[in-house]
Amino acid sequence: MKVCKYYDKHLETIKEYISCLYNLEKCSSGGLLHILTDDDNYDDDSIFYCLRECLLHPEKEESVIGQIICEEYLKLPIQKRRLLHNDYIGNFMCHHNGNCEECIIEIGDEFENR
């Protein structure tokens, strides 16, 4: 299998940030970012909601790393956001042998834009 055409090394960094978030006490499902990291809602509105929650709750341990994660997600096009969440955050391999028009990373799924 080859790596997805949307992969870049920075996705590994964001994946590590998410791992750090999950390792915080009481953040096994993402804490303030659960709708992004656990529920797979990576549209701009959901990310801005999570970012706002982090800014409104600076006393929460996850607020700083959460802000960083949100800001990094907002820089990504939708295909890279999908890739980051592929197979539960971070399987960067191509599953369609380069046939991108059939791939969920390219076309999305029935749950997007609900």
Secondary structure, 3 states (H helix, E strand, C coil): CCECCCCCHHHHHHHHHHHHHHHCCCCCCCHHHHHHHCCCCCCHHHHHHHHHHHHHCCCCCCHHHHHHHHHHHHHCCHHHHHHHHCCCCCCCECCCCCCHHHCHHHHCCCCCCC
